[in-house]
Amino acid sequence: MAEWALAWCLKHQAVTSVIPGCKSPEQVQANAKLRNLIL
């Protein structure tokens, strides 16, 4: 669910910036892949 919410924020035109919390390099990579998620 968190991944979907982050992907929605990244694609929503009204959202100007997204600052996700990441604790590991793996989380950074996973979050970066969400940009391409089709909602």
N, CA, C and O atoms as CSV, one atom per row, in Angstrom:
chain,resi,resn,atom,element,x,y,z
A,1,MET,N,N,0.818,-1.185,0.000
A,1,MET,CA,C,0.000,0.000,0.000
A,1,MET,C,C,0.868,1.257,0.000
A,1,MET,O,O,0.542,2.232,-0.676
A,2,ALA,N,N,1.952,1.243,0.739
A,2,ALA,CA,C,2.831,2.414,0.786
A,2,ALA,C,C,3.434,2.700,-0.587
A,2,ALA,O,O,3.599,3.858,-0.970
A,3,GLU,N,N,3.761,1.637,-1.326
A,3,GLU,CA,C,4.332,1.822,-2.656
A,3,GLU,C,C,3.331,2.491,-3.586
A,3,GLU,O,O,3.685,3.388,-4.351
A,4,TRP,N,N,2.065,2.043,-3.514
A,4,TRP,CA,C,1.028,2.632,-4.348
A,4,TRP,C,C,0.824,4.111,-4.012
A,4,TRP,O,O,0.683,4.948,-4.904
A,5,ALA,N,N,0.810,4.414,-2.728
A,5,ALA,CA,C,0.616,5.803,-2.296
A,5,ALA,C,C,1.758,6.691,-2.785
A,5,ALA,O,O,1.527,7.809,-3.244
A,6,LEU,N,N,2.975,6.196,-2.686
A,6,LEU,CA,C,4.127,6.968,-3.158
A,6,LEU,C,C,4.058,7.158,-4.669
A,6,LEU,O,O,4.326,8.249,-5.172
A,7,ALA,N,N,3.702,6.105,-5.390
A,7,ALA,CA,C,3.589,6.212,-6.846
A,7,ALA,C,C,2.515,7.231,-7.224
A,7,ALA,O,O,2.701,8.009,-8.160
A,8,TRP,N,N,1.395,7.230,-6.503
A,8,TRP,CA,C,0.317,8.190,-6.775
A,8,TRP,C,C,0.835,9.617,-6.583
A,8,TRP,O,O,0.579,10.494,-7.408
A,9,CYS,N,N,1.557,9.836,-5.498
A,9,CYS,CA,C,2.102,11.174,-5.231
A,9,CYS,C,C,3.080,11.603,-6.317
A,9,CYS,O,O,3.090,12.767,-6.719
A,10,LEU,N,N,3.893,10.680,-6.790
A,10,LEU,CA,C,4.873,11.009,-7.825
A,10,LEU,C,C,4.207,11.391,-9.141
A,10,LEU,O,O,4.761,12.182,-9.904
A,11,LYS,N,N,3.021,10.840,-9.422
A,11,LYS,CA,C,2.357,11.094,-10.695
A,11,LYS,C,C,1.285,12.170,-10.633
A,11,LYS,O,O,0.836,12.638,-11.679
A,12,HIS,N,N,0.866,12.572,-9.461
A,12,HIS,CA,C,-0.220,13.537,-9.335
A,12,HIS,C,C,0.287,14.939,-9.667
A,12,HIS,O,O,1.303,15.379,-9.129
A,13,GLN,N,N,-0.422,15.637,-10.553
A,13,GLN,CA,C,0.030,16.944,-11.019
A,13,GLN,C,C,0.007,18.005,-9.926
A,13,GLN,O,O,0.775,18.965,-9.991
A,14,ALA,N,N,-0.851,17.856,-8.930
A,14,ALA,CA,C,-0.948,18.858,-7.868
A,14,ALA,C,C,0.187,18.738,-6.844
A,14,ALA,O,O,0.414,19.660,-6.060
A,15,VAL,N,N,0.892,17.617,-6.850
A,15,VAL,CA,C,1.989,17.397,-5.903
A,15,VAL,C,C,3.269,17.939,-6.526
A,15,VAL,O,O,3.672,17.502,-7.603
A,16,THR,N,N,3.906,18.888,-5.850
A,16,THR,CA,C,5.103,19.507,-6.419
A,16,THR,C,C,6.395,18.827,-5.981
A,16,THR,O,O,7.402,18.911,-6.685
A,17,SER,N,N,6.384,18.154,-4.827
A,17,SER,CA,C,7.582,17.428,-4.407
A,17,SER,C,C,7.177,16.310,-3.453
A,17,SER,O,O,6.189,16.406,-2.726
A,18,VAL,N,N,7.977,15.245,-3.484
A,18,VAL,CA,C,7.749,14.083,-2.625
A,18,VAL,C,C,9.060,13.790,-1.914
A,18,VAL,O,O,10.105,13.668,-2.553
A,19,ILE,N,N,9.004,13.679,-0.593
A,19,ILE,CA,C,10.203,13.384,0.184
A,19,ILE,C,C,9.953,12.112,0.993
A,19,ILE,O,O,9.509,12.182,2.139
A,20,PRO,N,N,10.240,10.943,0.396
A,20,PRO,CA,C,10.013,9.692,1.120
A,20,PRO,C,C,11.154,9.410,2.095
A,20,PRO,O,O,12.298,9.801,1.861
A,21,GLY,N,N,10.836,8.745,3.160
A,21,GLY,CA,C,11.867,8.332,4.118
A,21,GLY,C,C,12.453,6.998,3.687
A,21,GLY,O,O,11.710,6.066,3.378
A,22,CYS,N,N,13.754,6.899,3.663
A,22,CYS,CA,C,14.426,5.659,3.268
A,22,CYS,C,C,15.480,5.317,4.317
A,22,CYS,O,O,16.219,6.183,4.786
A,23,LYS,N,N,15.531,4.045,4.670
A,23,LYS,CA,C,16.505,3.596,5.666
A,23,LYS,C,C,17.644,2.787,5.058
A,23,LYS,O,O,18.631,2.491,5.732
A,24,SER,N,N,17.506,2.428,3.781
A,24,SER,CA,C,18.549,1.611,3.160
A,24,SER,C,C,18.648,1.939,1.673
A,24,SER,O,O,17.713,2.491,1.094
A,25,PRO,N,N,19.768,1.602,1.062
A,25,PRO,CA,C,19.905,1.817,-0.388
A,25,PRO,C,C,18.862,1.032,-1.180
A,25,PRO,O,O,18.438,1.473,-2.248
A,26,GLU,N,N,18.450,-0.114,-0.675
A,26,GLU,CA,C,17.437,-0.917,-1.348
A,26,GLU,C,C,16.097,-0.181,-1.402
A,26,GLU,O,O,15.382,-0.259,-2.401
A,27,GLN,N,N,15.765,0.529,-0.333
A,27,GLN,CA,C,14.524,1.301,-0.327
A,27,GLN,C,C,14.595,2.451,-1.325
A,27,GLN,O,O,13.598,2.777,-1.970
A,28,VAL,N,N,15.741,3.052,-1.452
A,28,VAL,CA,C,15.913,4.135,-2.433
A,28,VAL,C,C,15.679,3.590,-3.838
A,28,VAL,O,O,14.972,4.211,-4.632
A,29,GLN,N,N,16.257,2.451,-4.147
A,29,GLN,CA,C,16.092,1.846,-5.460
A,29,GLN,C,C,14.646,1.446,-5.713
A,29,GLN,O,O,14.126,1.665,-6.807
A,30,ALA,N,N,13.993,0.865,-4.717
A,30,ALA,CA,C,12.590,0.460,-4.860
A,30,ALA,C,C,11.704,1.674,-5.095
A,30,ALA,O,O,10.800,1.638,-5.930
A,31,ASN,N,N,11.962,2.740,-4.360
A,31,ASN,CA,C,11.170,3.962,-4.529
A,31,ASN,C,C,11.384,4.576,-5.912
A,31,ASN,O,O,10.444,5.092,-6.516
A,32,ALA,N,N,12.606,4.522,-6.407
A,32,ALA,CA,C,12.904,5.086,-7.727
A,32,ALA,C,C,12.155,4.324,-8.830
A,32,ALA,O,O,11.746,4.921,-9.826
A,33,LYS,N,N,11.976,3.022,-8.658
A,33,LYS,CA,C,11.264,2.215,-9.655
A,33,LYS,C,C,9.780,2.553,-9.708
A,33,LYS,O,O,9.129,2.300,-10.722
A,34,LEU,N,N,9.235,3.117,-8.643
A,34,LEU,CA,C,7.809,3.427,-8.599
A,34,LEU,C,C,7.416,4.506,-9.594
A,34,LEU,O,O,6.243,4.640,-9.943
A,35,ARG,N,N,8.385,5.263,-10.044
A,35,ARG,CA,C,8.096,6.320,-11.025
A,35,ARG,C,C,7.470,5.726,-12.279
A,35,ARG,O,O,6.678,6.389,-12.948
A,36,ASN,N,N,7.813,4.497,-12.602
A,36,ASN,CA,C,7.323,3.854,-13.822
A,36,ASN,C,C,6.086,2.992,-13.585
A,36,ASN,O,O,5.588,2.372,-14.525
A,37,LEU,N,N,5.583,2.937,-12.363
A,37,LEU,CA,C,4.415,2.129,-12.043
A,37,LEU,C,C,3.170,2.690,-12.731
A,37,LEU,O,O,2.908,3.891,-12.674
A,38,ILE,N,N,2.423,1.830,-13.367
A,38,ILE,CA,C,1.182,2.239,-14.023
A,38,ILE,C,C,0.058,2.091,-13.033
A,38,ILE,O,O,-0.184,0.997,-12.524
A,39,LEU,N,N,-0.641,3.192,-12.748
A,39,LEU,CA,C,-1.729,3.173,-11.787
A,39,LEU,C,C,-3.062,2.931,-12.459
A,39,LEU,O,O,-4.093,2.885,-11.787
